Amino acid sequence: MFKKYLIKIKHNAFLKDNLILFIGSFLAGALGFFYHFYMGRILGVEAYGILGTILAGFYLINASFVNTLQTSIAKFSSEFHATQEQGKIKYLLIRSFKKLFLIGVLLFVISLFLVGWLSEFLHIEKDLLYVSGSIFLLFLLIPVGRGFMQGIQDFKALSLNYVIEGVMKLGLGVLFVYFGYKVMGAIVAVILTYVIAILFFWQPLKKFLQVEATPFPTKNIYIYSVPVFLMITSITLFFSLDVILVKHFFTETEAGIYSALSLLGKIIFFGTLSISQVMFPKVSSQHASGKKTTKTFYLSLAVVSLFSACALLVYAFLPKLLVTILFGKEFFLMIPLVAWFGLFISIITIVYLTSFYLISLNKFKFIGILLLFNILQIIMIYFYHTSISLVIKMQIILMALLLLTIFLFNLKSFIIKTPKPFIKKQED
């Protein structure tokens, strides 16, 4: 019976690619969470609250800029790959690396001027923020390589790159903290990990560097990137800004508890991330060719929903065991809130998948709805933060209303079988 399923997966491109990327993403995610669990135990609640806040900022920047770039590059490289225009892929690859590195340098310089304000607002030492700012020199290069690997559907290389990042972050993090560098060591480990991940881009992309570059107008890419940036930034804010606001409004201990809750809840998000990454280039290719896309979306939605449901069952019935194993007794205050936060993140995962489906069909009007709910989230937390429990439950209601609103306002997009392509193959 098991062999029969393996054969079925092997001959089904969608299932095979999902399995490959899921394994890589799962291993990378597991290693990343072990990094956090180790830091939570070794650093303690207050120090981990500082680290969690900085890493939430990292993730907000990473998700906003990096995922935008990776999504846009994946979108167009998938279409060029489908039409065998490898010269355009090389042109986009080289141009992206050069431009984004220069932008990264500029952002790094700007970040240096913001350290004073951030230090006062977040109650974090300036030295930690100065070092953290160096992430700008690297993070814009990450989506270039990964976007191309995703676009050409080389999910084996993409999966391996994720695993390499996870291994190095955990290994270097444990090493630096062990030798007494504490929060600073944990941050430096993350930064060095990006350097190593970038070095591993060469092998899967070298075949495209051997062909002659074919210049083409890149206007469509910039046009597409703007709504993608707004979409990804908006969704990322839903589960990053809350950590930052809690750090501002609550005590150091409560902020540490909330950071740990956020980390545990995000297991669901990262566990399903590969589904969106596989779905997006496939739907984009189907969309460009005028083929049916809804089947791919609903299959992806079913997988995401099943994974989230299974995780919620564990969170609901085994919260004490999870907290004991992963964080220790110092974090027992979070036990009654584990399942609630898991539900909050589960709804966001469906919002995330649905949003990626809509942008693959070049439907962007729903982004205004996302931004509106960002404002509502800030207002709710600002005026109603008497307890962490209240903050979480308000956000559950807000995300449920958001998901319902997106489906109702974009109902036609979920039944269209052959949508009109966004761009056509350009003449050389």
C-alpha positions as MATLAB code, in Angstrom:
seq = 'MFKKYLIKIKHNAFLKDNLILFIGSFLAGALGFFYHFYMGRILGVEAYGILGTILAGFYLINASFVNTLQTSIAKFSSEFHATQEQGKIKYLLIRSFKKLFLIGVLLFVISLFLVGWLSEFLHIEKDLLYVSGSIFLLFLLIPVGRGFMQGIQDFKALSLNYVIEGVMKLGLGVLFVYFGYKVMGAIVAVILTYVIAILFFWQPLKKFLQVEATPFPTKNIYIYSVPVFLMITSITLFFSLDVILVKHFFTETEAGIYSALSLLGKIIFFGTLSISQVMFPKVSSQHASGKKTTKTFYLSLAVVSLFSACALLVYAFLPKLLVTILFGKEFFLMIPLVAWFGLFISIITIVYLTSFYLISLNKFKFIGILLLFNILQIIMIYFYHTSISLVIKMQIILMALLLLTIFLFNLKSFIIKTPKPFIKKQED';
ca = [
       0.000    0.000    0.000;
       2.789    2.408    0.961;
       4.701    1.540   -2.213;
       1.591    2.319   -4.243;
       1.401    5.828   -2.776;
       5.106    6.404   -3.431;
       4.634    5.501   -7.094;
       1.645    7.837   -7.315;
       3.635   10.713   -5.823;
       6.596   10.010   -8.123;
       4.426   10.371  -11.228;
       2.495   13.404  -10.008;
       4.579   16.574  -10.449;
       2.482   18.613   -8.022;
       2.688   16.038   -5.215;
       6.362   15.242   -5.856;
       7.437   18.878   -5.844;
       5.370   19.550   -2.740;
       6.954   16.602   -0.956;
      10.491   17.673   -1.903;
      10.035   21.259   -0.822;
       8.016   20.252    2.239;
      10.849   18.008    3.452;
      13.429   20.737    2.922;
      11.256   23.440    4.450;
      10.305   21.184    7.360;
      13.928   20.352    8.142;
      14.958   23.992    7.819;
      12.016   25.056    9.961;
      12.756   22.399   12.571;
      16.388   23.499   12.753;
      15.257   27.106   13.010;
      12.890   26.286   15.842;
      15.570   24.295   17.664;
      17.673   27.442   17.400;
      14.889   29.397   19.107;
      14.191   26.715   21.697;
      17.875   26.574   22.611;
      18.055   30.352   22.884;
      14.903   30.445   25.015;
      16.345   27.971   27.481;
      19.872   29.370   27.636;
      19.155   33.103   27.510;
      16.082   33.142   29.769;
      12.775   34.943   29.380;
      13.956   38.574   29.356;
      16.992   38.122   27.086;
      14.963   35.924   24.770;
      12.339   38.666   24.652;
      15.025   41.002   23.274;
      16.223   38.424   20.756;
      12.656   37.587   19.757;
      11.897   41.261   19.120;
      14.993   41.739   16.936;
      14.281   38.551   15.006;
      10.658   39.644   14.557;
      12.070   42.778   12.934;
      14.359   40.588   10.810;
      11.412   38.518    9.749;
       9.295   41.551    8.967;
      12.045   42.933    6.723;
      12.768   39.509    5.291;
       9.151   38.725    4.518;
       8.357   42.176    3.159;
      11.321   42.704    0.861;
      12.762   39.225    0.389;
       9.494   37.426   -0.266;
       8.354   40.217   -2.571;
      11.495   39.935   -4.644;
      11.483   36.145   -4.594;
       7.832   36.050   -5.662;
       8.327   38.565   -8.481;
      11.473   36.867   -9.770;
       9.798   33.459   -9.543;
       6.786   34.787  -11.466;
       8.734   36.039  -14.472;
      11.482   33.415  -14.504;
       8.779   30.717  -14.512;
       7.243   32.280  -17.618;
      10.627   32.705  -19.339;
      11.506   29.119  -18.441;
       8.201   27.867  -19.836;
       8.914   29.636  -23.150;
      12.607   28.523  -23.192;
      13.944   32.098  -23.021;
      17.070   31.332  -21.003;
      18.858   34.462  -22.197;
      16.231   36.577  -20.475;
      16.652   34.525  -17.304;
      20.397   35.325  -17.285;
      19.731   39.007  -17.904;
      17.248   39.155  -15.047;
      19.624   37.215  -12.764;
      22.661   39.458  -13.300;
      20.679   42.702  -13.264;
      18.912   41.711  -10.040;
      22.120   40.888   -8.161;
      23.797   44.164   -9.105;
      20.859   46.450   -8.355;
      19.778   44.815   -5.138;
      23.248   44.827   -3.621;
      23.500   48.584   -4.132;
      20.044   49.090   -2.633;
      21.095   46.956    0.337;
      24.099   49.188    0.992;
      21.847   52.260    0.940;
      19.377   50.697    3.369;
      22.204   49.722    5.718;
      23.384   53.331    5.877;
      19.830   54.542    6.542;
      19.386   51.966    9.321;
      22.369   53.400   11.195;
      20.505   56.689   11.657;
      17.462   54.909   13.142;
      19.313   53.053   15.887;
      18.833   55.766   18.520;
      15.059   55.929   18.113;
      14.653   52.136   17.940;
      16.802   51.661   21.041;
      14.589   54.004   23.055;
      11.285   52.626   21.735;
      12.160   48.918   22.129;
      14.431   49.246   25.193;
      17.270   47.432   23.428;
      20.997   48.251   23.562;
      22.334   50.216   20.595;
      25.212   47.800   19.901;
      22.746   44.996   19.170;
      20.836   47.204   16.739;
      23.978   48.415   14.951;
      25.045   44.826   14.302;
      21.516   43.846   13.313;
      21.500   46.562   10.642;
      24.202   44.739    8.675;
      21.504   42.297    7.583;
      20.602   44.851    4.891;
      23.865   44.106    3.084;
      22.760   40.525    2.476;
      19.048   39.987    2.710;
      18.166   41.448   -0.719;
      20.461   38.924   -2.434;
      18.757   35.882   -0.900;
      15.536   36.147   -2.951;
      17.398   36.424   -6.251;
      18.811   32.906   -6.184;
      15.813   31.361   -4.467;
      13.367   33.144   -6.751;
      15.053   31.680   -9.818;
      15.165   28.199   -8.321;
      11.463   28.476   -7.509;
      10.622   29.904  -10.932;
      12.401   27.164  -12.900;
      10.839   24.691  -10.451;
      14.171   23.290   -9.266;
      12.680   22.434   -5.899;
      15.504   20.043   -4.993;
      18.064   22.874   -5.070;
      15.699   25.251   -3.297;
      14.962   22.672   -0.620;
      18.676   22.017   -0.076;
      19.394   25.728    0.245;
      16.784   26.032    2.995;
      18.334   23.101    4.861;
      21.839   24.570    4.608;
      20.562   27.804    6.107;
      18.891   25.940    8.977;
      21.969   23.835    9.775;
      24.325   26.797    9.819;
      22.041   29.029   11.892;
      21.605   26.412   14.584;
      25.256   25.350   14.574;
      26.718   28.852   14.675;
      24.074   30.062   17.123;
      24.793   27.306   19.634;
      28.544   27.820   19.209;
      28.515   31.592   19.757;
      26.121   31.501   22.714;
      28.083   28.632   24.275;
      31.187   30.815   24.265;
      29.320   33.576   26.092;
      28.266   36.012   23.368;
      24.591   35.699   24.372;
      22.111   37.768   22.317;
      24.883   39.280   20.193;
      26.154   35.812   19.277;
      22.663   34.631   18.361;
      22.224   37.601   16.011;
      25.647   37.278   14.363;
      24.896   33.611   13.682;
      21.808   34.569   11.673;
      23.765   37.132    9.641;
      26.601   34.710    8.797;
      24.048   32.105    7.788;
      22.824   34.366    4.972;
      26.389   34.640    3.637;
      26.695   30.869    3.449;
      23.273   30.429    1.818;
      24.203   32.937   -0.914;
      27.418   31.042   -1.706;
      25.370   27.934   -2.463;
      23.392   29.676   -5.251;
      26.118   29.034   -7.806;
      25.593   25.342   -8.543;
      21.890   25.304   -9.516;
      22.095   28.565  -11.486;
      25.413   28.211  -13.312;
      23.804   26.742  -16.458;
      21.917   29.989  -16.993;
      25.110   32.026  -16.628;
      26.685   30.145  -19.537;
      24.207   31.422  -22.129;
      24.180   34.840  -23.759;
      22.068   37.391  -21.931;
      19.011   38.732  -23.750;
      18.064   42.227  -22.576;
      14.362   42.987  -22.227;
      12.229   45.779  -20.698;
      11.864   45.152  -16.971;
       8.979   47.571  -16.457;
       6.435   44.761  -15.944;
       8.528   43.292  -13.152;
       8.602   46.571  -11.230;
       4.877   47.076  -11.787;
       4.156   43.575  -10.504;
       6.482   43.960   -7.508;
       4.596   46.895   -5.971;
       1.315   45.090   -5.152;
       3.243   41.946   -4.213;
       5.292   43.982   -1.737;
       2.169   45.490   -0.219;
       0.499   42.083    0.049;
       3.418   40.287    1.682;
       4.213   43.187    3.999;
       0.597   43.361    5.097;
       0.354   39.641    5.886;
       3.715   39.640    7.643;
       2.617   42.546    9.833;
      -0.272   40.443   11.129;
       2.119   38.114   12.988;
       5.172   40.341   13.459;
       3.847   43.718   14.511;
       1.953   42.135   17.404;
       5.250   40.892   18.874;
       6.732   44.381   18.652;
       3.656   46.070   20.150;
       3.531   43.571   23.009;
       7.212   44.289   23.685;
       6.297   47.974   23.960;
       3.126   47.702   26.069;
       3.840   44.711   28.330;
       6.529   43.775   30.868;
       9.782   42.055   29.881;
       8.483   38.719   31.168;
       5.167   38.996   29.325;
       7.002   40.007   26.136;
       9.201   36.920   26.465;
       6.127   34.714   26.926;
       4.462   36.250   23.869;
       7.626   35.795   21.758;
       7.648   32.116   22.717;
       3.936   31.812   21.865;
       4.555   33.462   18.519;
       7.394   31.069   17.806;
       5.335   27.999   18.666;
       2.383   29.219   16.624;
       4.545   29.900   13.591;
       5.338   26.204   13.318;
       1.995   25.975   11.546;
       2.817   28.828    9.179;
       6.264   27.561    8.237;
       5.016   23.997    8.040;
       2.638   25.002    5.251;
       4.863   27.588    3.547;
       6.132   25.112    0.956;
       2.570   24.552   -0.298;
       2.285   28.199   -1.361;
       5.774   28.171   -2.873;
       4.964   25.167   -5.059;
       1.488   26.388   -5.950;
       2.565   29.869   -7.045;
       4.849   29.061  -10.032;
       2.533   26.286  -11.171;
      -0.545   28.526  -11.134;
       1.472   31.323  -12.781;
       2.455   28.986  -15.632;
      -1.111   27.712  -15.957;
      -2.403   31.267  -15.929;
       0.066   32.401  -18.618;
      -0.994   29.465  -20.801;
      -4.713   30.021  -20.239;
      -5.152   26.715  -18.410;
      -7.378   25.836  -15.473;
      -5.985   27.002  -12.120;
      -8.699   26.333   -9.541;
      -7.863   22.646   -9.113;
      -4.303   23.482   -8.048;
      -5.579   26.068   -5.571;
      -8.180   23.844   -3.935;
      -5.730   20.964   -3.668;
      -3.253   23.297   -1.976;
      -5.975   24.638    0.318;
      -6.914   21.102    1.357;
      -3.311   20.258    2.265;
      -2.851   23.486    4.248;
      -6.136   22.979    6.114;
      -5.307   19.367    6.985;
      -1.862   20.260    8.308;
      -3.252   23.148   10.374;
      -6.026   20.983   11.825;
      -3.580   18.285   12.918;
      -1.290   20.881   14.528;
      -4.205   22.456   16.382;
      -5.184   19.107   17.865;
      -1.683   18.751   19.298;
      -1.724   22.334   20.585;
      -5.122   21.813   22.210;
      -4.440   18.502   23.955;
      -0.669   18.551   24.605;
       0.261   22.182   25.356;
       2.034   21.443   28.635;
       4.153   18.723   27.047;
       5.120   21.045   24.179;
       6.083   23.915   26.462;
       8.006   21.615   28.829;
      10.038   20.026   26.050;
      10.633   23.116   23.954;
      10.958   25.946   26.481;
      10.963   24.645   30.048;
       9.040   25.468   33.234;
       9.965   29.145   33.077;
       7.448   29.515   30.217;
       4.491   27.658   31.832;
       2.383   30.834   31.820;
       1.888   30.381   28.079;
       0.239   26.930   28.338;
      -3.436   28.098   28.348;
      -2.750   30.278   25.297;
      -0.968   27.813   23.003;
      -4.063   26.530   21.186;
      -5.517   30.035   20.824;
      -2.358   31.354   19.227;
      -2.234   28.282   16.985;
      -5.740   29.099   15.757;
      -4.685   32.689   15.061;
      -1.751   31.524   12.918;
      -3.833   28.827   11.190;
      -6.229   31.419    9.836;
      -3.295   33.523    8.647;
      -1.880   30.540    6.713;
      -5.110   30.290    4.738;
      -5.088   34.048    4.136;
      -1.494   33.701    2.913;
      -2.269   30.856    0.500;
      -5.371   32.607   -0.837;
      -3.458   35.834   -1.352;
      -0.735   34.091   -3.345;
      -3.350   32.440   -5.509;
      -4.975   35.774   -6.264;
      -1.717   37.501   -7.224;
      -0.786   34.548   -9.444;
      -3.981   35.452  -11.340;
      -2.926   39.121  -11.183;
      -5.846   40.078   -8.935;
      -4.653   42.902   -6.693;
      -7.725   44.758   -5.402;
      -7.926   42.559   -2.297;
      -4.665   44.117   -1.046;
      -6.633   47.177    0.048;
      -8.618   44.894    2.347;
      -5.403   43.529    3.875;
      -4.071   47.020    4.564;
      -7.352   48.064    6.159;
      -7.165   45.133    8.563;
      -3.553   46.042    9.402;
      -4.812   49.375   10.662;
      -7.595   47.670   12.605;
      -5.078   45.330   14.251;
      -2.923   48.234   15.431;
      -5.941   50.117   16.778;
      -7.254   47.068   18.638;
      -3.933   46.267   20.316;
      -3.311   49.938   21.131;
      -6.622   50.403   22.929;
      -7.181   46.871   24.283;
      -4.023   45.364   25.745;
      -5.078   44.565   29.292;
      -3.843   40.986   28.878;
      -2.030   38.775   26.374;
      -5.112   36.548   26.196;
      -7.271   39.464   25.080;
      -4.732   40.480   22.415;
      -4.696   36.970   20.926;
      -8.473   36.433   20.927;
      -9.126   39.821   19.335;
      -6.712   38.919   16.575;
      -8.457   35.590   15.955;
     -11.748   37.379   15.355;
     -10.032   39.954   13.156;
      -8.308   37.316   10.955;
     -11.537   35.319   10.580;
     -13.333   38.444    9.373;
     -10.444   39.198    7.008;
     -10.546   35.738    5.430;
     -14.306   35.887    4.970;
     -14.090   39.363    3.422;
     -11.397   38.307    0.922;
     -13.443   35.327   -0.255;
     -16.642   37.332   -0.603;
     -15.042   40.227   -2.496;
     -13.104   37.905   -4.836;
     -15.609   35.115   -5.297;
     -15.351   35.111   -9.087;
     -11.594   34.554   -8.942;
     -12.117   31.166   -7.347;
     -14.332   29.850  -10.138;
     -12.553   31.264  -13.220;
     -11.096   28.380  -15.215;
      -9.089   30.106  -17.913;
      -8.096   33.623  -16.791;
      -6.574   36.052  -19.252;
      -2.740   36.038  -19.175;
      -1.068   39.055  -17.580;
       1.844   39.298  -20.018;
       2.584   37.729  -23.342;
       5.881   36.466  -24.659;
       7.866   39.465  -25.792;
       9.541   39.609  -29.176;
      13.311   39.705  -29.003;
];
